Amino acid sequence: MNNKFTRFALFASKINRQHIQLAVAILVLAMLVLGIGAPVDGGISPH
């Protein structure tokens, strides 16, 4: 158990701001390509 925590702490210490920015940029680009959050055409529901 202690060994897992030590490995996690070592991994977390290697993460810096640029890694986080890169991950967010990739996520945003993937969402843009997939069209997540895009408005639906028409806007008015037929219900």
Steps between C-alpha positions, in 0.01 A plus 500: 500500500777742594688411181198595285470834679871568447470424129195725470677784682801465270277501192304803623820693565603455135180664372552866427289782359596431139380139525163618629470764228586245233240255631232770507590616148474144366166453677364826355611408149343155531172656616512745210549217250220294653264798519427461870305797628399617156150645473232291335378622160150648508498599864125438544391163629205340314343387830 
